[in-house]
Amino acid sequence: MKGNPYAGVDRGLATRMAAAFWIVGALLVLTALPFTPPTDAIGDAGWALVGASALLSFAGASLLLRRHTASYGVLLATGYVSVAQIAMAQWLAGGTAAPYRQLYILPALQIAAVHPPRRIIPFFATLLAAAAAPLVYDRYGAAPAAAFVLGALLWSGLAFLTYKLMRELRMRQMESHREHDHAKRLARLDPLTGLNNRRAFDETLDEQIALAGANGQPLSVLLADVDGFKQINDEFGHMNGDSCLRQVARTIQVSVRATDACFRWGGDEFAVVLPNADATRAAELCERIHDAVLASCFDPDGVPLQVSCGHTELCEGMDTNRLLEAADLAMLTLKRSMAR
């Protein structure tokens, strides 16, 4: 939250809350008007001002609800408008004698629940100045001054508690999201090689097939396995076999493009998804991986490791299974031709 003061804020919820507070404030003013009519300052013209203010509240709230997610600047502006509306109603109805100052709690909570201190502090300075104004233009007295002080303490205290509570809730929610994302990444990670696993491969391939169909771009899949890997495990043990797999995984990862995605498909088999790559590019990558593994990966006796690579390009009408079957068949065909 240090870099982004609004991190974790649900802007849609904040927008709905601002609209609700605006409507509630307008309804409360309208409810109190028969008991404290807005005619003290400018006579019957006060009714027109209060009516226009109520219409502004309902129209503004309706606009917020239609937009679903308002900007933080707009949400802050609604708080300032609410303060101005309450101050006007207080003035029209008689200043210190009117009860509308109690409504300042609504914009105070709205702003404190969403915004950072750098915006809350100037807003509260404005709110307290508006609430204190009747002591200046109407009449100063001990009772009105005490009512203002108590109100200011109540608004500030509740706003502070609201800010702390919402900040804590947002921090916990962000931590929960981070833990969920971390668990999600671990579920798609092969712990031995550090590559993504078969589950991640299946998800990525489905996504890339859909994108390739939508964009009309080529897509290829490459499958590779380590030649004679069972013999390595039998002669040197599984720990050494695992070391060979890690070597091959690192080599494949540094041999592909930044846009390609590498996976451990299972056992000693690896897969690479090649977006925007036709069969020619896939064949070039197969050769590059084969040469790179041969040059940099070795078994415990220092004998260079070799991999067999098969590839296929997505054709019209192919689904995930058919694409994989074609790539697997290409790899098996290569291995059989080398064994002859």
N, C-alpha and C positions, 0 to 999 in steps of 0.2 A: 504493500500500500504506500510505500515511500515514494515510488516513482509515479504512481497514479493515485491521486487522492480519492478518486471515485471507484477504485478497484473493488469489485464485489457488489456494487450497487445494482439492483434490479431496476433498470430504467423504466420498464413497463409498469412495475408496481409503483414506483415513485410517481409516475404520471397519473395513474389512477388515484393514488392517495391525494395528490394535489387537487385533482378534479373534485374528489369527494369533500375535502376540506373547504373548497371554494363554495360548493353547493350548500354544505351544512352551515357555513357562516352566513350565507345569504338568507337561508330559511330562518335562522335564529334572529337575524335582524328584522325580518318581516314579521315574525311572531311577536316581537317586543314593540313594534311600532304603535299598536293601539294604546299601549300603556305609556310610552314615551315618544310622542309624535315628533317628527323632524321639523318642527315649526318655530323653534326658539330663536334660531339665528337669523333666518331670512323669511320667516313666515311660511305661507302655503307653498312657495316655490321649493321648499325643502322636500316636498313629496316627489316632485319631478326628479330631483337629484338622486334621492334614494331609489326611485324606480329605475332610473338609468343605471345605477350601480348594481341593482339586482339583476337586470338584464345582462349587464357585462359579466357578472359572475356565472350566470347560467350559460351564456353563449361561450364564454371562455372554457368552462368545464366541458361543455359539449365538444368543443374543438379539440381539447386535450384527449378526450375519450376516443374521438375518431382517429386521431393521429397515433394512438397506442403508445408511442415512445417519443416524448418531447425531449429536446436538448436540455442540458443542465442549465444553460443560460435562461431558457424559457421557464424552467421550473423555479429558478431563483426569482425571475421577474414576477411570477404569480404571487410569491410571498410579499414582495414590495407592493404590488397592487392591492393585495388584501389588507396590508397595513394602512394604505392610503384610504381604502374604503371604510375601514373601522374608524379611523381618525375623523373622516368626514361625518359619519353617522353620529359620533360622539359630539362633534361641534354643532351639528344641526339640532340635536336633541337637548342641548343645554349644557354642554361642557362637563364640568365635574359632577353634575347631578345625574348625568345619563349613565346607564349601566353597560354600554357597549364595549367599554375597555376590557371587560372580561373575555371578549372574543380574541384578544391578542394571543391567547394561548394556542389558537389554531395555526396561524402562520409560524409561530415560534416552534412548534413541534414539527411542522412540515419541513422547515428549513433545516432544523437540527438533525432530523432523521436521515438526510440525504447528503448535505454539503459538508465540505471540510472547514476547519476553523477560520481559514483566511477569507471565507465568504460568510461564515456565521457571525463573526465579530462585527463587521460593518453593518450587517443586517440588524443585529441586535441594537447597535447604537442608533440606527434609524427608528427601530420599534420603540425604544425607550424614550427617544426624543418626541415621537408622536404621542406616546402615552402621557408624557409630562406636559405637553402643550396646553391642555386645559388649565393647568395651574398658572399659566402665564396670561392667556387671553381671557380667562373667565375670572376667577378670583382665587387667591391663595388662602388656604386655611389648613389648620392642623389635621382635621379629619380627611379632606381630600388628599393631603400630602401623605398621610399615613396609609391611605388606600392605595396610592400610587406605589409607595415603597414596598408594601406587602405584595402587590401585584407583580412588581418588577422582580422581587425575590422568587416568587412562585414561578413566573415564566422562565426565569433564568435557570432555576434549579431543575425544573422538569425538562427543559431543553438540554441541559448538561447531561442529565441522566439518560435522556433519549439518545443523544449523540454517542455516549459511551456504550450504551446497550447495543445500538445498531452497528457501531464499529466492531464490537466484540463478535456479534453475530456474523458480520461479513467476513471477519478474519477466520472464524471457525468454518464458515462455508467454503472459503477459498482453500483452507487447509484440507477439508474433506474432498474437494475437487482435485487437489494435487495428489492426495493419497489414492483416489480413484484412478486418476490418469496414470500414476506410477504402477498400480496393480494391473491396469490394462496393458501397459507396455511390457511388464514382466510376463504376462500371459501370452504375449506374442514374441517372446525372446527365447532363443535357444541358449541355455546357460553355458554349454560347452564351447561354442564357437563365437558367441556374441552376435551372430546374425539373427535376423528374424526367423521364426519357425514356420512350420507348414500351415498353421492356422492363419498367420499373417499373410503368407503367400496366397492362400485361397482367397482371402478378402481383397488383397491388392490386385490379383489377376481379374477377379470379377469387376472391380472398379475400372481397371485399364481397358478391359474388353468393351465396357459400356462407353468409355470416353473415346476409344478408337472408332466405335460405330457412330458416335455422335459427330466427331470431328473429321471423319474420313481419313485419318492418319494410320500408317502401318503400325503394327505391333508384333513383336516376336518374343518367343520364350526360348531360353537356353537351359538345358539340363546337363549336368556333368557329374560323373562319379570317379572315385579314385581306383585306378587299375590295381588289381591284386591286393585289395585292402584286407580281405579275409586272411590272406597269408601273412600280412604284417601283424595282425592281431594274434594269429596262432604262433608265430615265431617270437615276437617281442612283447606280447601282452597288451591288454587293453589300454593301459596307461600310455604306452608309446603310440598305440593306435590313435588315441585321443589327441596326442601331440601332433601327429601327422594331419589330422582333420583340422586342427587350429591353424596350422601352417597354410593349408590349402584355402581355408576360409579367408584368411588375411590376404592371401595373394589374389584371390578372385575379387575381393572387395576393392583392392587398389587398381585392378585392371579394367574395371568398368567405368562408364561415364557417370557423372554426378547425377544424372536423371534416371539411371538404371537402379533397380532394387535387387539386392542379393538375399538369398534365403538358404537355410539348411532344410532341404526337402525331406530328409530322413536318412538315417544310417550314414553312409559315406556319399550320399547324393546331395548335390547342390542345385539350386535353380536361380536363374536371373530373369527378371521381367524387363524387357527392352522397349519402352515407349518410343514411338516415332522412329522405329528401326525396321527396315525391310530384311529380307533373307540375306542379302549381300553383307549388310552391316553385322548381322548376327553371325555369319560365317567368319567374318574378320575377327569378331570378338572371340569366337571359339578358338581360333588359331592363336590369338594373343594370350588367352588364358592357358592354353596348353603349353606354350613356350615359356610363360612366366612361371608356371608351376615346375616345369622341368628344370628351370634355372635356379629356383630359390627354395624348393621344398625337398626335404631328404628324410629317408627312414633312419632308424638308429644306426645302421651300418654305413650311412653316408651315401646310399644309393638314391639317385634322383627319383622323385615321385612323378607319376604320370596320371593324367586324367583323360577320360574320353568325353567329348562334348557333342551333344546333339541339339539341333535347333529346328524351329519351324516358325513360319509366319502365319498370322491370323488370316484366314480366308473367309469369304462371305458364307454365312450359314454355319460357321463353326461356333460351338459353345465352349465352355471351359474344359469339359471332359475331352472333347474331340481335339482341342488344341494340345492338351497335355499328352494324350495318346500319340499324337503325331510327333511331338518332341521326344517322347520316350522311345518310340519306334526308331527314330533317327539315331538316337544314342545307341540302342541295341544293335542296329545294323552296322554302325561304325565299329563297335566292339567285336562283332562277329567277323567282320572283314579283317580286322587286325589280328584275330586269333588264328586265321588261316595261314 
